[in-house]
Amino acid sequence: MRAFKNPAVKGKGKLLFQIMPTGAYARKVEKKLQQEPGDFGCGDFGAGQSTAYFEYHPAETKAKFLYVDTGQDEPLFDQDSIVFIAD
């Protein structure tokens, strides 16, 4: 996991994360992607061609994360609208 920066996501206390390969595996994935399009190396929940990340709001809940994948509809999605409500 690494911190993910997305200027469209605003709100105090929101933490964003993204699954990314590292080290030798990251270099192997990058080399393969230069030759042909494909998987970015971390499966369905890792970095990909669309904007995708995990969002965590520790002030709202300590036990919930949200996986966000905007796909091709990023201009239609308000990333700042996500809030967790009490159970």
N, C-alpha and C positions, 0 to 999 in steps of 0.2 A: 504494500500500500504506500502511496505517496500523497502528499497534499496536492489538491487540484485547484487551480486558480480559474475562476470564471467571473469576469466582471459583471455579468448579467445577474448573478445571484447576490442579492443584498440582504442585509438583516444582521443585527448584532448577535454574535454567538453561534452562527451557522458555520459548521466545519464541513469541508468537501474533501473527498478522497477518491483516488482512482487506482485500480490495480494495474501495475505496469511491470514488465519483465526487467531484470537487472543483470548486471555483470555480463558474463560470456553468453548467457542465453539471450540477453537483449541484443547483443551484437549479431548473433546468429539470426534472430528474427528480423532485424533491420536489413541485413544482407539479403535475406529471402524476399522481403517486401520491395527491395530495389529491383529485383528480377521479375516479380509478378505480384499482382494484388492478392491479398489473402488475410489470414488470421494475424492479429497483432500480438499473439503469443500468450494470452491469459484467458482464453475462452470467452464465453458469452457475457461475462460480467467485467471483463477487462476493457482496456482502451480499444477503440475501434474507429470506424469511419465517421460515426455520428458523435455528438456530444453525450457522454455517459459518465456518471459519477455516483458515488454514495454521498448522501447528505445526512449529517448528524446535528441535532439540536440539543446539546447537553443540558441547557437550562429548562427545556420543555420536558425531556424524558431521557433517562440514562440508559434505557434498554432498547430503544428503537432506532433503526437506521432506515433510510429510504433509498432505494436504487432508482435513479432517474436516467432514462435514455430517451432523448428527444427525437431520435431518428431523423427523418427528412423534414419534420414539421417544426424545427427549432424556431423559426420566425413566428409561429402561432402559439408558442408555449411561453407562459410567464414564469420564469424560474424563480422569481421573487415571491410567488404566491404560496409556496409550500409552508405549511405550519402543521405541527402535531397537536391534536386535541386530546383532552383527558379521556381516559377509558370510561 
